[in-house]
Amino acid sequence: MRLPYLGSARIWGFAIYLASNGKYQDSVLPSCNPTGAPGEALDCACGLYLADPTAWKQPPTNF
């Protein structure tokens, strides 16, 4: 994955590497935004490449 810097330490772009064409493609995060926190991008990329969609699901908030 690639995280393009957008001028803020909290908000970054997100691009995923496509082995099929050897290039990075701008992508959308699971939050439906093209930008977000680096941790969200890492979770998304790991979930995609490890075939684990639970990597980008939000944890329950009803404690």
C-alpha positions in Angstrom: 0.0 0.0 0.0 1.0 3.6 -0.4 0.0 6.5 1.9 0.3 9.8 0.0 0.8 12.8 2.4 -2.0 15.3 2.2 -0.6 18.0 4.5 -1.8 16.5 7.8 -0.3 14.0 10.1 -3.8 12.5 10.8 -5.3 12.3 7.3 -3.5 10.5 4.5 -4.5 9.2 1.0 -4.7 5.5 0.3 -3.5 3.6 -2.7 -3.2 -0.2 -3.0 -0.6 -2.0 -5.1 -2.1 -4.1 -8.0 0.2 -6.9 -8.9 -1.8 -7.5 -12.1 -0.4 -4.3 -13.6 2.5 -3.5 -11.3 1.1 -0.1 -10.3 -0.6 1.6 -7.4 -4.3 2.4 -7.7 -6.0 5.1 -5.6 -8.5 3.3 -3.4 -11.3 3.9 -1.0 -11.1 2.8 2.7 -13.8 0.7 4.4 -15.2 3.9 5.9 -16.1 4.9 2.3 -13.5 7.7 2.3 -10.5 8.1 0.0 -8.5 9.4 3.0 -8.1 8.4 6.5 -5.8 7.4 9.4 -2.7 5.3 8.6 -3.9 2.5 10.9 -7.2 2.2 8.9 -5.2 2.0 5.7 -3.0 -0.7 7.1 -5.9 -2.7 8.4 -7.6 -2.5 5.0 -4.5 -3.6 3.1 -3.8 -6.5 5.4 -7.4 -7.6 5.2 -7.3 -7.5 1.4 -4.0 -9.3 1.0 -4.5 -11.8 3.7 -8.1 -12.5 2.6 -9.4 -11.5 6.1 -12.3 -9.1 5.8 -12.6 -9.0 9.6 -9.4 -6.9 9.6 -11.4 -3.8 8.7 -14.6 -4.3 10.7 -15.2 -1.9 13.5 -15.1 -3.5 17.0 -18.4 -3.4 19.0 -18.8 -0.3 21.1 -21.5 -1.6 23.5 -19.5 -2.5 26.6 
